[in-house]
Amino acid sequence: MSVSRARFFVGMAAAVVAILAVPHSTFGQAPAGVGTSRSPAPPSPPSLSSESDESKPQPGTTAEYHRPTEREKLHNYVFDAFGPLPIFGAAFASGIQQAYGTPPEWGGGAAGYGRRFASDYDIAITTTSARYVAATLLREDTLCYPCTCGRFLPRFRHAIISTFTARRGDDGHRVFSVPALIAPFAGGEAATLGWYPRRYEPMDGARIGAYNLLYQAAGNVALEFVYGGPHTLLSRVHSSRVGKSTN
């Protein structure tokens, strides 16, 4: 990694830390019903139907949701950007690129693999940083929480859906997340415009971003089945990610 690239990523990480450390009130008024004090509405007459509906879990929400604090979000950012998953992911992706000789300008051998690993790791850091900054500005929680369900297909579906969605509000209802979708493409464009050979164009960055989006989905699946959560292979090992399991 060149000195200029190292300075760029150090500065970007510092900017993310600064944004995550700023209270949400700095970015403007909270949406209605979120973080605001309002006079309680008059109680509605009790009914059997409303009680039965409230006892059932609502789609996209969870009673166990815990909105992360600024300290917890910073902890999660460090894990997602510099933890084992981006390192192993970059090592795997750079191995595939090494086998296919992509980009050919970087050559082969240990030097070529080192350049590809540094590039893929830089893309991962850029993606994570862009996602956390955009999610903070839009007041979204893009953390992938492990599912409490025990069957394979529901857990797999939960991990895939988490790639495109986020939690919003104090109840943690699920919404489509623009930061989660655009962040992988920000990483791909940063690579093509920053350190890839000059023949690469923005369309190549979009293609790299699409592969990066698939990598994000694979990372969520790995978190669901391997690293964290109550039903993972390493469930007895303490996970560095903060957050309670959700359905």
C-alpha positions as CSV (number, residue, x, y, z in Angstrom):
1,M,0.0,0.0,0.0
2,S,1.4,3.4,-1.0
3,V,1.8,6.3,1.5
4,S,-1.0,8.3,-0.2
5,R,-3.4,5.4,0.1
6,A,-2.4,4.8,3.7
7,R,-3.1,8.4,4.5
8,F,-6.4,8.3,2.7
9,F,-7.7,5.3,4.7
10,V,-6.4,6.7,8.0
11,G,-8.2,9.9,7.3
12,M,-11.4,8.1,6.3
13,A,-11.3,6.0,9.4
14,A,-10.8,9.0,11.6
15,A,-13.8,10.7,9.9
16,V,-16.0,7.7,10.5
17,V,-14.9,7.6,14.2
18,A,-15.7,11.4,14.5
19,I,-19.1,11.0,12.9
20,L,-20.0,8.0,15.1
21,A,-18.9,9.9,18.2
22,V,-21.3,12.8,17.5
23,P,-24.8,12.6,19.0
24,H,-27.7,12.1,16.6
25,S,-29.1,15.5,17.6
26,T,-26.2,17.1,15.8
27,F,-27.6,16.0,12.4
28,G,-31.0,17.7,13.0
29,Q,-34.3,16.9,14.6
30,A,-35.3,13.3,15.1
31,P,-38.2,12.0,13.1
32,A,-41.6,12.1,14.7
33,G,-41.9,9.4,17.3
34,V,-38.2,8.7,17.5
35,G,-36.3,10.2,20.4
36,T,-38.9,12.9,21.1
37,S,-41.1,13.4,24.1
38,R,-44.8,13.8,23.3
39,S,-47.8,13.9,25.4
40,P,-49.4,10.4,25.8
41,A,-52.4,9.7,23.7
42,P,-55.7,8.9,25.4
43,P,-56.0,5.2,26.2
44,S,-58.2,3.3,23.8
45,P,-60.8,0.9,25.1
46,P,-59.4,-2.6,25.6
47,S,-60.5,-5.2,23.2
48,L,-59.8,-8.9,22.8
49,S,-58.7,-8.5,19.2
50,S,-56.1,-5.8,20.0
51,E,-54.6,-7.9,22.9
52,S,-54.3,-10.9,20.6
53,D,-52.6,-8.8,17.9
54,E,-50.1,-7.3,20.4
55,S,-49.1,-10.7,21.7
56,K,-48.0,-11.7,18.2
57,P,-44.6,-10.6,16.9
58,Q,-45.0,-8.0,14.2
59,P,-43.2,-8.3,10.8
60,G,-40.0,-6.4,10.7
61,T,-39.9,-5.8,14.5
62,T,-38.6,-7.6,17.5
63,A,-39.2,-7.2,21.2
64,E,-35.6,-8.0,21.9
65,Y,-34.2,-5.2,19.7
66,H,-31.6,-3.0,21.4
67,R,-30.7,0.1,19.5
68,P,-26.9,0.4,19.7
69,T,-25.4,3.3,21.5
70,E,-22.7,5.5,19.9
71,R,-20.0,3.5,21.8
72,E,-21.5,0.2,20.5
73,K,-21.6,1.5,17.0
74,L,-18.0,2.5,17.1
75,H,-17.1,-1.0,18.5
76,N,-19.0,-2.6,15.7
77,Y,-17.4,-0.4,13.1
78,V,-13.9,-1.4,14.3
79,F,-14.9,-5.1,14.1
80,D,-16.5,-4.8,10.7
81,A,-13.6,-2.8,9.2
82,F,-10.6,-4.4,10.9
83,G,-11.8,-7.7,12.4
84,P,-11.3,-11.2,11.1
85,L,-14.0,-11.2,8.5
86,P,-12.6,-8.5,6.2
87,I,-9.1,-9.9,6.5
88,F,-10.2,-13.5,5.6
89,G,-12.5,-12.1,2.9
90,A,-9.7,-10.1,1.3
91,A,-7.4,-13.1,1.5
92,F,-9.9,-15.3,-0.2
93,A,-10.9,-12.8,-2.9
94,S,-7.2,-11.9,-3.7
95,G,-6.5,-15.6,-4.0
96,I,-9.2,-15.9,-6.7
97,Q,-7.8,-12.8,-8.5
98,Q,-4.3,-14.3,-8.3
99,A,-5.5,-17.5,-9.9
100,Y,-7.1,-15.6,-12.8
101,G,-4.3,-13.0,-13.0
102,T,-6.6,-10.0,-12.4
103,P,-5.5,-7.3,-12.9
104,P,-2.7,-8.6,-15.1
105,E,-0.7,-5.4,-14.6
106,W,0.0,-6.5,-11.0
107,G,1.8,-9.7,-12.0
108,G,2.1,-12.9,-10.0
109,G,4.0,-14.3,-7.1
110,A,4.1,-12.9,-3.6
111,A,4.3,-9.3,-4.8
112,G,1.2,-9.6,-7.0
113,Y,-0.8,-11.4,-4.2
114,G,0.2,-8.7,-1.8
115,R,-1.1,-5.9,-4.1
116,R,-4.3,-7.8,-4.6
117,F,-4.8,-8.4,-0.9
118,A,-4.1,-4.7,-0.1
119,S,-6.6,-3.7,-2.8
120,D,-9.4,-6.0,-1.6
121,Y,-8.8,-5.0,2.0
122,D,-9.0,-1.3,1.0
123,I,-12.2,-2.0,-0.7
124,A,-13.6,-3.6,2.4
125,I,-12.6,-0.7,4.6
126,T,-14.1,1.8,2.1
127,T,-17.3,-0.2,2.0
128,T,-17.7,-0.4,5.7
129,S,-16.8,3.2,6.3
130,A,-19.3,4.4,3.6
131,R,-22.1,2.2,5.1
132,Y,-21.6,3.4,8.6
133,V,-21.4,7.1,7.7
134,A,-24.5,7.0,5.5
135,A,-26.4,4.9,8.0
136,T,-25.5,7.4,10.8
137,L,-26.7,10.4,8.7
138,L,-30.0,8.5,7.9
139,R,-30.4,7.3,11.4
140,E,-30.3,3.6,10.4
141,D,-28.9,0.6,12.1
142,T,-27.3,-1.6,9.4
143,L,-25.7,-4.1,11.8
144,C,-26.5,-7.7,10.8
145,Y,-28.0,-9.3,13.9
146,P,-28.0,-13.1,14.2
147,C,-31.4,-14.8,14.0
148,T,-32.8,-16.7,17.0
149,C,-34.5,-19.2,14.7
150,G,-33.0,-22.7,14.6
151,R,-33.8,-23.9,11.1
152,F,-31.4,-23.5,8.2
153,L,-33.6,-21.8,5.6
154,P,-35.0,-19.1,7.9
155,R,-31.5,-18.3,9.1
156,F,-30.1,-18.2,5.6
157,R,-33.0,-15.9,4.4
158,H,-32.5,-13.7,7.4
159,A,-28.8,-13.2,6.5
160,I,-29.5,-12.4,2.9
161,I,-32.3,-10.0,3.7
162,S,-30.0,-8.2,6.2
163,T,-27.7,-7.3,3.2
164,F,-30.3,-4.9,1.8
165,T,-32.2,-3.8,4.9
166,A,-31.6,-2.0,8.2
167,R,-33.3,-1.3,11.5
168,R,-34.9,2.0,12.2
169,G,-36.6,3.6,15.2
170,D,-36.6,2.5,18.8
171,D,-38.6,-0.6,17.9
172,G,-36.1,-1.7,15.3
173,H,-38.5,-2.2,12.4
174,R,-36.9,-3.4,9.3
175,V,-36.6,-1.0,6.3
176,F,-34.9,-1.1,2.9
177,S,-31.5,0.5,3.4
178,V,-29.9,2.8,0.8
179,P,-26.6,2.9,2.7
180,A,-26.3,-0.9,2.7
181,L,-27.0,-1.0,-1.0
182,I,-24.7,1.8,-2.2
183,A,-21.8,1.2,0.1
184,P,-20.4,-1.8,-1.9
185,F,-20.5,0.2,-5.1
186,A,-18.7,3.0,-3.3
187,G,-15.9,0.6,-2.5
188,G,-15.7,-0.6,-6.1
189,E,-15.6,2.9,-7.5
190,A,-12.9,3.9,-5.0
191,A,-10.8,1.1,-6.3
192,T,-11.1,1.9,-10.0
193,L,-10.6,5.6,-9.5
194,G,-8.0,5.4,-6.8
195,W,-5.5,2.6,-7.3
196,Y,-6.5,0.2,-10.1
197,P,-4.7,0.5,-13.4
198,R,-5.8,3.5,-15.5
199,R,-7.5,1.5,-18.1
200,Y,-10.3,0.7,-15.6
201,E,-13.4,2.9,-15.9
202,P,-16.4,3.7,-13.7
203,M,-18.3,0.8,-15.3
204,D,-15.6,-1.5,-14.0
205,G,-16.1,0.0,-10.6
206,A,-19.8,-0.9,-10.8
207,R,-18.9,-4.5,-11.7
208,I,-16.5,-4.7,-8.7
209,G,-19.3,-3.2,-6.6
210,A,-21.7,-5.9,-7.7
211,Y,-19.2,-8.6,-6.6
212,N,-18.6,-6.6,-3.4
213,L,-22.3,-6.8,-2.7
214,L,-22.2,-10.5,-3.0
215,Y,-19.3,-10.6,-0.6
216,Q,-21.3,-8.6,1.9
217,A,-24.1,-11.2,1.6
218,A,-21.6,-14.0,2.1
219,G,-20.2,-12.2,5.1
220,N,-23.6,-12.0,6.7
221,V,-24.1,-15.7,6.1
222,A,-20.8,-16.3,7.7
223,L,-21.8,-14.2,10.7
224,E,-25.1,-16.1,11.0
225,F,-23.7,-19.7,10.7
226,V,-20.0,-19.5,11.7
227,Y,-19.0,-16.6,13.9
228,G,-21.9,-15.1,16.0
229,G,-25.3,-16.0,17.3
230,P,-26.9,-18.7,19.4
231,H,-26.8,-21.5,16.8
232,T,-23.4,-20.9,15.2
233,L,-20.4,-23.2,15.0
234,L,-18.5,-20.9,17.4
235,S,-21.5,-20.1,19.6
236,R,-19.4,-20.8,22.8
237,V,-16.8,-18.2,21.8
238,H,-17.5,-14.7,22.8
239,S,-18.4,-12.6,19.8
240,S,-17.0,-9.1,19.4
241,R,-20.2,-7.8,17.8
242,V,-22.6,-5.9,20.0
243,G,-26.3,-6.5,19.7
244,K,-29.0,-9.0,20.8
245,S,-30.2,-11.8,18.5
246,T,-33.4,-11.0,16.6
247,N,-36.0,-12.9,14.7
